[in-house]
Amino acid sequence: MRSLSPEEKELWQLVASTIRPLSRDQPAPLPVAEKPREILVKPRGRIPAPKQPPAVPARRDSIAGRTLDGSWDKRLGAGDVAPDAVLDLHGMNLDTAWTAIDRALERATMRGDRVLLLITGHHRPGDPPVQRGRIRAAVHDWLAASRHAPHIAAVRGAHRWHGGGGSLYLILRRRKPTAR
């Protein structure tokens, strides 16, 4: 350990002279202000229930949260469902992807397809100006706002055989037979 230079000693003496030793005595308690007395009045009659905060209106029916019966979920989880149609959105911008989804859903509902495999690509974060994963981020909102939303029974993540996290199964409702 080195010794202090004359300038450092002088500075240390200056600092040490400003130090007050800690007292070992307990500090005196601070005076406590008296709280105002509360006057309790017993209400007469019926007590109204406390008001509930207003309910926040739901955005739209979340397609991702719709339920299927257990057999569908088991088959989807095991990869035992073969898609009736496939739509690959790679290389598309937001506008062309929206148009392609709308047209694919139109064709699938007209044909009576039950499962549409939608390949969106994995979300890969990137720095601007390259923005990646915008289609994947918007697809659930698109489907909920789509004119085809009533025809979609559920949306589920695809099995890894069909693209895993980069793909979605769109399970469509059965088409009701039309009367002729």
N, C-alpha and C positions, 0 to 999 in steps of 0.2 A: 504494500500500500504506500502511495507516495505522500509526502507531506505537502501542506498548503503553501503556496507562494505568499509573500508579504501582502500583495493586493487581495488575494483570496481570504487571508486571515482578517484583514481589515473589514472586508465585506461580511465575513461570517460574524464578526463581533457586532456589526451594525444590525444584522438580522437577529442575532441572539438577544440583543438588548430590547427588542420589541416583543419578546415572547413572555406571556404570563403563565405561570404554572397552573395546572388544573387543581381545583379544590377537591378535596376528598369528602367534603361535607355534602350532604344531600341538598339540592336546591330547594328553596322555599316553594311550596305549591302556589300556583297561580290562582288568583281569586276567581271563583266561579260565579258567573253572572246568573242571577236567578231567572229561571224560565217562567214565562207568564203562565198563570194557572189556566188550565182548560176547564171550562164549564161544560159538563156533560148534561145534555138534555135528552130525556127519553122521548123518542118520537111517538106520537099517537097515531093509531091506525096502521094501515098497510105500508110497509117500507118498499119503495120501488127498487127494482133490481139495478145494479150498476150498469151504466151504459156501455155497450160493447163498441169497440172501434168499428168504423164502417168497413165492410168487406171490400177487398180489392177486387175489381172485376177481372175475371180470367181473360187471358188474351184470346186464344182460340183453343179448340179441342186439340190437345197434344196427341199427335198421331203416334209418337214413339211410346206413349204410355198406354196405348190401347192393349187390351188383353186378348189372348187366344186361349183355346182350350189346351189342356196339358199335353195332348198327343202332338199338336202342332209344335209346341215349344220343344218337346223331346226330339222330334224329327229334325227340327232346325238346328238344335244344339249338336246333334250327331252328324249333321251333314247329309242326312238321308233324303233331302228334298232336292229334286232336280228343277231348276228354274225353267219356266215355259218360255221366257224371253230374257235377253241380256241387253243392257244399254251401257256402253262404255263412254264415259264423259272425259277421258283423257284428251288433252289438247284443245279443249273447248274453253271459251271465255264464259262469263256469267250469263250473257244474253243467249248465246247459242245453246248452253247447257239447259237453261230454263225451257227453251223452245223444244229441245230434244226430249226432255222429261215429259212435257205436255203431250207431245205426239206419241211417245211410247206408251204412256198411260191410256191415251185414246185408243190406240190399236189393241192394247192388251185387254181393255174392258170390252171392246167390240168382239174380240175373238173368244172371250170367256176365260182368259188365262187366270191362273190363281197366284203364281209367284213370278215376280219380275226381279231380276238381279240387276241392281244399279251399282256400277263400278265408278266410284267417285275418286279414288286414290287416297292414300294415307295423308294425314295432316303432317306436313313437314314445315316447321316454322322457318321463315327466312327473313332477312333484313330487307327493308325497302331499298330500291324500288321493286325488287322481286317479292311478290306477295303470293304465298302458296296456301293451299287449303281453303280458299274462299268458297269454292263450290261445296265442299264437304261441310263447311260451317253453315251454309245457307240452305242446304237441302231439306232439313226438317221444317223450317219456316215456309219454304216453297210448297212443300207437300200439304201442310196445314192450310195454306191460303189457296191452294189449287182448286179449280173447278171439279177436279177428280177426287177431292178429299172424302166425299161420302162413299166412294168405291174402294177406298183403302181400309182394310180391316186392321192392319198393324204394320209397323216397320221394325225390323230386327237386324242386328248385326249379322253379317254373313259368316258362315263357317270358313275356316282357313282354307279349305279346298276350293272355295269360291271367292277368295280374295281377303278373307279375314277383316281386319280393321279398315281396309280400304274399300269395302263393298257393303251394300245393304240389301236385305230382302224386303221387297214391298209385297206384302200378302194382300191380295185383292179379294173383295167379297164375291160370293157367288152371284152370278147374274140371274136375276129372276126371269123366268120364262115370260115372254110377251104373249098376250092373248091375240089371236088372229081372228 
